Amino acid sequence: MRKFITTSILLLFATIGFCQNKSTIIKAGKLIDVENGTVLLNQMIWVRNDSIIQVANKINIPKEATIIDLSKYTVLPGLIDCHTHITSQPGGDYYADIFRKTPVDVAIIAHIYAKKTLEAGFTSVRDLGSAGLVDIALRNAINNGDIVGPNMYAATMFIGSTGSHGDLNGFSPYLEFNAPKGMSGVANGVDAVRAQVRFNVKNGADVIKFGASAGVLSEEESVGGPQYSQEEMDAIVSEAKMWGKKAAAHAHGAEAIKMAVKAGVASIEHGSLVDAEGIQLMKAKGTYLVSDVYDDEYILSEYSKLGYPDKIINKEKMVGKLQRENFQKAVEAGVKIAFGTDAGVYPHGWNARQFKWMTRFGLSPMGAIQAATINAADLIGIKEKTGSIKAGKKADIIAVANNPIDEISTLEQVQFVMKNGVVYKNN
């Protein structure tokens, strides 16, 4: 009996050892080297467990390896979206979304959006604001293997001042909405914004998101006016840094952008009305621009049907064209660009539709792909483990039928998705 048990234990450990050394060889007809901005031909990628072991023209294939033949496809790193709201998207009624849904409603369907995002080829996302800590629960469930989705880097609550883009505006002051302390994200004054950063970090935030300016999809009057003082922005960013977190600033207006850059944010989100001074300041400070240049198409096409007030639609009409023109100016000036879509403003899984707009307004196809891979990884702070196909990095790999350098829209039809060495899609 003892011999039987010992043999069984040895077989168990042998099985575990085999699983821990699972090898896969991917044969890539074309491979986009985003670090050098080149396309390599007839490459082989050796993946063991969740990591890339070797990339070369020829590899001594381990006997136990699984072969994935993508020799007729173009292979590139898993894409990264630096600005998503992956836990929700507009339903059929603007006011019902605000007043009839709870974080529980959001949580029940969030996994659907996560799966769609991963299957669209986005193996990592930075999620910049969610109700009720749903983003943290979703991230943790993905990391635990309970549900399918991209690697998530979450912001928890959007930090905003009273009456700001992060507050609920346009309704009777006799209506009172009570959230647990810290859960609304509304904070005013240096001490209070520091406390909100600490609350977010305590509850799992990977990144701190705050509203430097007014916004479009909210009912305050301005689009670009600053909504925090310089002292408050300085406090948010310095507090985030003290806890080892980067700060991202929602900022449409020219003055708010400059204030946020001076405070030391890692990225300006949207950047719609950035002026020449702001562009030069961003370039000098190395601040990333994350500009959602596709959204205008969807908002102007669909949001009236969803019951959004005219004042919101009119703000988008004013901002959309300027955002694209200023994005092009920033690209031409050499500002660092990272890919971010604001997905959730439009249906999840459509993230790659933004690529053709980025190339239409200044970026080369390679530049757009780099924005969504190596640049995005750098902004999030994960460049050492993802963002390119290179030995030592995680096996986040996708494939498309055509070469996106020639036809950027091919990224809208991803055929193969591997995240952390696991294949989630193979058409």
C-alpha positions in Angstrom: 0.0 0.0 0.0 2.8 2.4 1.0 4.6 1.6 -2.3 1.4 2.4 -4.2 1.0 5.8 -2.4 4.6 6.7 -3.0 4.4 5.8 -6.7 1.2 7.9 -7.0 2.8 10.9 -5.4 5.8 10.6 -7.7 3.5 10.4 -10.7 1.6 13.5 -9.4 4.8 15.5 -9.1 5.9 14.4 -12.5 2.6 15.5 -14.0 2.9 18.9 -12.2 6.4 19.3 -13.4 5.3 18.6 -17.0 2.5 21.1 -16.7 4.9 23.7 -15.4 7.1 23.2 -18.4 4.5 23.3 -21.2 6.1 24.4 -24.4 4.4 26.0 -27.5 6.1 27.0 -30.7 4.4 29.7 -32.8 5.4 29.9 -36.4 4.9 33.5 -37.6 4.9 34.4 -41.3 5.4 38.0 -40.4 6.3 39.3 -36.9 6.0 43.0 -36.0 9.0 44.1 -34.0 7.6 47.1 -32.2 10.9 47.9 -30.4 12.8 48.4 -33.6 9.8 49.4 -35.8 10.4 46.6 -38.4 8.6 43.6 -39.8 10.4 40.3 -39.5 9.8 37.3 -41.8 9.4 33.6 -40.9 10.0 33.8 -37.2 9.5 31.2 -34.5 8.4 32.1 -31.0 9.1 29.6 -28.2 6.6 30.0 -25.4 7.0 28.1 -22.1 4.2 28.3 -19.6 3.3 32.0 -19.6 6.6 33.5 -20.9 8.5 33.9 -24.2 11.8 31.9 -24.1 13.2 32.6 -27.6 12.4 34.4 -30.8 14.4 33.4 -33.9 14.4 32.2 -37.5 15.0 28.7 -36.3 14.5 27.1 -33.0 15.4 23.6 -31.8 11.8 22.5 -31.1 11.3 20.6 -27.9 9.8 17.1 -28.5 6.8 17.8 -26.2 6.0 21.2 -27.8 2.6 22.1 -29.3 3.0 23.8 -32.7 0.7 26.7 -33.7 1.2 27.5 -37.4 0.6 31.2 -38.1 2.9 31.2 -41.1 0.2 32.8 -43.2 -0.5 35.5 -40.7 1.0 38.6 -39.2 1.9 38.2 -35.5 2.3 41.1 -33.1 2.2 41.8 -29.3 -1.1 41.8 -27.5 -2.6 45.2 -27.8 -3.0 47.5 -24.8 -5.8 50.1 -24.3 -4.8 52.7 -21.7 -8.2 54.3 -21.3 -11.2 52.0 -20.9 -14.3 51.8 -18.7 -14.6 48.0 -19.1 -17.3 47.5 -16.5 -20.1 49.3 -18.4 -21.4 50.8 -21.6 -24.4 53.0 -22.4 -27.7 51.1 -22.4 -30.9 52.3 -24.1 -31.7 55.2 -21.8 -29.4 57.9 -20.4 -31.5 58.6 -17.3 -32.2 54.9 -16.6 -28.4 54.3 -16.6 -27.9 56.9 -14.0 -30.9 56.4 -11.7 -32.0 52.8 -12.1 -28.7 50.8 -12.1 -26.6 50.0 -9.1 -23.1 48.7 -9.0 -24.6 45.2 -8.7 -26.2 45.6 -12.1 -22.9 46.7 -13.5 -21.0 43.8 -11.9 -23.3 41.1 -13.2 -22.5 41.9 -16.9 -19.0 43.3 -16.6 -17.4 39.9 -17.4 -19.1 40.0 -20.9 -17.3 43.2 -21.7 -14.0 41.9 -20.4 -14.2 38.8 -22.6 -15.1 40.8 -25.7 -12.1 43.1 -25.1 -9.7 40.2 -24.8 -11.1 38.5 -27.9 -10.6 41.7 -29.8 -6.9 41.3 -29.2 -6.4 43.6 -26.2 -4.5 41.5 -23.6 -4.0 44.4 -21.2 -6.1 47.5 -20.3 -5.9 50.4 -18.0 -9.4 51.0 -16.6 -9.9 54.6 -15.6 -12.9 54.7 -13.3 -15.7 52.4 -12.2 -18.6 52.5 -9.8 -18.6 50.6 -6.6 -15.1 49.0 -6.9 -16.5 46.7 -9.6 -13.2 47.2 -11.6 -11.2 45.8 -8.6 -13.5 42.8 -8.3 -13.3 42.2 -12.1 -9.5 42.5 -12.1 -9.2 40.1 -9.2 -11.5 37.5 -10.7 -9.6 37.7 -14.0 -6.3 37.3 -12.1 -7.7 34.3 -10.2 -8.7 32.6 -13.4 -12.4 32.7 -12.5 -13.4 34.6 -15.6 -11.9 35.5 -18.9 -10.5 39.0 -19.6 -7.4 41.1 -20.2 -4.8 42.0 -17.6 -6.4 45.0 -15.8 -4.8 48.0 -14.1 -7.7 49.7 -12.3 -8.3 53.3 -11.0 -11.3 52.7 -8.8 -13.1 56.0 -8.2 -12.6 59.0 -10.5 -11.5 61.9 -8.3 -13.4 65.1 -9.0 -14.5 68.3 -7.3 -18.0 69.2 -6.4 -20.0 70.1 -9.5 -17.3 68.7 -11.8 -17.2 66.1 -14.5 -16.9 63.5 -11.7 -20.0 64.7 -9.9 -23.7 64.4 -10.7 -24.9 67.6 -12.3 -28.1 69.1 -13.8 -30.6 67.9 -11.3 -32.6 69.4 -8.4 -30.6 70.2 -5.3 -33.5 68.6 -3.3 -32.5 65.3 -4.7 -29.9 63.7 -2.5 -27.7 60.7 -3.4 -25.7 59.3 -0.5 -22.7 57.1 -1.2 -20.5 55.6 1.5 -17.6 57.8 2.4 -15.0 57.9 -0.4 -17.2 56.0 -2.8 -18.4 58.9 -4.8 -14.8 60.2 -5.6 -15.9 63.8 -4.9 -13.3 65.6 -2.9 -12.4 69.3 -2.4 -9.3 70.9 -1.0 -5.7 69.6 -0.6 -6.4 67.5 2.5 -9.5 65.9 1.1 -8.0 65.0 -2.3 -5.0 63.4 -0.5 -7.5 61.4 1.6 -9.3 60.3 -1.5 -6.1 59.1 -3.1 -5.3 57.1 0.0 -8.9 55.7 0.0 -8.5 54.6 -3.6 -5.1 53.0 -3.0 -6.4 51.2 0.1 -9.1 49.7 -2.0 -6.8 48.4 -4.7 -6.1 51.2 -7.2 -3.2 50.6 -9.6 -3.4 54.1 -11.0 -5.0 57.4 -9.8 -7.5 59.2 -12.2 -8.7 62.7 -11.5 -10.6 65.4 -13.4 -8.4 68.3 -14.2 -11.0 69.8 -16.5 -14.7 69.7 -17.3 -15.9 67.1 -19.7 -18.2 66.2 -22.6 -20.5 63.4 -21.4 -21.7 65.2 -18.3 -24.1 68.1 -17.7 -21.8 70.8 -16.3 -21.7 73.8 -18.7 -18.0 74.0 -19.6 -16.0 71.5 -21.6 -12.5 72.6 -20.8 -12.5 74.8 -17.7 -10.2 73.7 -14.9 -12.0 72.0 -12.0 -9.2 71.8 -9.5 -6.7 74.4 -8.4 -3.0 73.9 -9.0 -2.5 73.1 -5.4 -5.1 70.4 -5.4 -3.7 68.8 -8.6 -0.2 69.0 -7.1 -1.5 67.2 -4.0 -3.2 64.4 -5.9 -0.1 63.7 -8.0 2.4 63.9 -5.2 0.2 61.7 -2.9 -0.1 59.1 -5.8 3.7 59.1 -6.2 4.2 58.6 -2.5 2.2 55.4 -2.8 4.0 54.3 -5.9 1.2 55.1 -8.3 1.0 57.1 -11.5 -1.7 59.7 -12.1 -3.8 60.2 -15.2 -5.6 63.5 -15.7 -8.9 63.7 -17.6 -8.3 67.1 -19.3 -9.9 68.6 -22.3 -9.1 72.3 -21.7 -5.8 74.0 -22.6 -5.3 75.6 -19.2 -6.2 72.5 -17.3 -3.9 70.4 -19.4 -0.9 72.7 -18.6 -1.8 72.7 -14.9 -1.9 68.8 -14.8 1.3 68.5 -16.7 3.0 70.9 -14.3 1.7 68.8 -11.4 3.5 65.8 -12.9 0.8 63.5 -14.3 2.0 60.5 -16.4 -0.7 61.1 -19.0 -3.3 63.6 -20.3 -6.5 61.8 -21.2 -8.4 63.3 -24.2 -6.3 66.5 -24.6 -9.0 67.9 -26.9 -8.2 71.7 -26.7 -4.5 71.5 -26.0 -2.6 74.6 -27.3 0.9 75.1 -28.6 2.3 75.9 -25.1 0.7 72.8 -23.7 2.1 70.6 -26.5 5.6 71.9 -25.8 5.2 71.5 -22.1 4.0 67.9 -22.6 7.0 67.1 -24.8 9.5 68.7 -22.4 8.0 66.8 -19.4 7.6 63.5 -21.3 3.9 63.4 -20.6 1.9 60.9 -22.6 -1.2 62.0 -24.6 -4.0 59.4 -24.6 -6.5 60.7 -27.1 -9.8 59.0 -27.9 -10.0 60.2 -31.5 -12.6 57.6 -32.6 -15.4 58.4 -30.1 -16.8 61.4 -32.0 -18.1 59.1 -34.7 -20.1 57.0 -32.3 -21.4 59.7 -30.0 -22.7 61.9 -32.9 -24.3 58.8 -34.5 -25.9 57.1 -31.5 -26.1 59.3 -28.4 -29.3 61.2 -29.3 -31.0 57.8 -29.7 -29.9 56.9 -26.2 -31.6 59.9 -24.7 -28.5 62.0 -24.0 -29.4 65.7 -23.5 -28.8 68.2 -26.3 -26.2 70.1 -24.3 -24.0 66.9 -24.2 -24.4 66.3 -28.0 -23.6 70.0 -28.7 -20.4 69.8 -26.6 -19.2 66.8 -28.6 -19.9 68.7 -31.9 -17.7 71.4 -30.6 -14.9 69.2 -29.3 -14.6 66.3 -31.7 -13.1 68.1 -34.7 -10.7 70.1 -32.5 -9.5 67.1 -30.7 -8.4 65.4 -33.9 -6.7 68.5 -35.2 -4.8 69.0 -32.0 -3.9 65.3 -31.8 -2.2 65.7 -35.2 -0.3 68.8 -33.9 0.9 66.8 -30.9 2.0 63.9 -33.1 3.9 66.3 -35.4 5.6 68.0 -32.4 6.8 64.7 -31.1 4.6 64.3 -28.0 4.6 60.7 -26.7 1.4 58.9 -27.7 -0.2 56.0 -26.0 -3.3 54.2 -27.3 -6.5 54.8 -25.3 -10.1 54.7 -26.6 -12.5 55.5 -23.7 -14.1 52.1 -24.6 -17.4 52.0 -22.7 -18.4 55.2 -24.4 -19.0 52.9 -27.4 -19.4 49.1 -27.3 -16.6 47.0 -25.9 -14.7 45.0 -28.4 -14.6 47.8 -30.9 -11.3 49.2 -29.5 -9.3 48.7 -32.6 -11.6 50.9 -34.7 -9.5 53.8 -33.3 -6.3 52.8 -35.3 -7.5 54.1 -38.6 -8.3 57.5 -37.0 -4.9 57.7 -35.4 -3.3 57.1 -38.8 -5.7 59.5 -40.5 -4.5 62.2 -38.1 -0.7 61.9 -38.2 0.6 58.6 -37.0 2.1 56.0 -39.3 0.7 52.5 -39.0 3.8 51.4 -37.1 3.5 54.4 -34.8 -0.1 53.6 -34.1 0.8 49.9 -33.3 3.7 51.1 -31.1 1.2 53.4 -29.3 -0.9 50.3 -28.4 2.0 48.1 -27.5 5.4 49.3 -26.3 4.3 52.9 -25.6 1.2 51.8 -23.7 3.2 49.3 -21.6 5.7 52.1 -20.8 2.9 54.4 -19.7 1.3 51.8 -17.5 4.6 50.7 -16.0 4.6 47.2 -17.4 7.2 47.5 -20.2 9.5 45.0 -18.6 6.9 42.2 -18.8 4.8 43.0 -21.9 4.4 45.3 -24.9 6.7 43.5 -27.3 7.5 39.9 -28.4 10.8 39.4 -26.8 12.5 36.7 -24.7 11.7 37.1 -21.0 8.4 38.8 -21.5 4.9 37.4 -20.9 3.5 35.6 -23.9 0.9 38.2 -24.9 0.6 37.5 -28.6 -2.1 38.1 -31.3 -2.3 37.5 -35.0 -4.2 39.0 -37.9 -4.8 37.8 -41.5 -3.1 40.7 -43.3 -0.1 43.0 -42.5 -1.5 46.0 -40.5 1.4 48.1 -41.7 -0.3 47.9 -45.2 -3.9 47.7 -44.0 -4.3 49.1 -40.4 -8.0 48.1 -40.3 -7.0 44.5 -40.3 -6.5 45.0 -36.5 -10.3 45.1 -36.2 -10.4 41.4 -37.1 -8.0 39.6 -34.8 -7.8 35.9 -35.5 -5.6 34.6 -32.7 -5.2 35.7 -29.1 -2.8 34.4 -26.5 -2.6 36.0 -23.0 0.1 34.9 -20.5 0.7 31.8 -22.7 -2.9 30.7 -22.8 -4.8 30.6 -26.1 -8.2 32.3 -25.8 -9.0 32.6 -29.5 -7.8 30.7 -32.6 -9.7 31.2 -35.8 
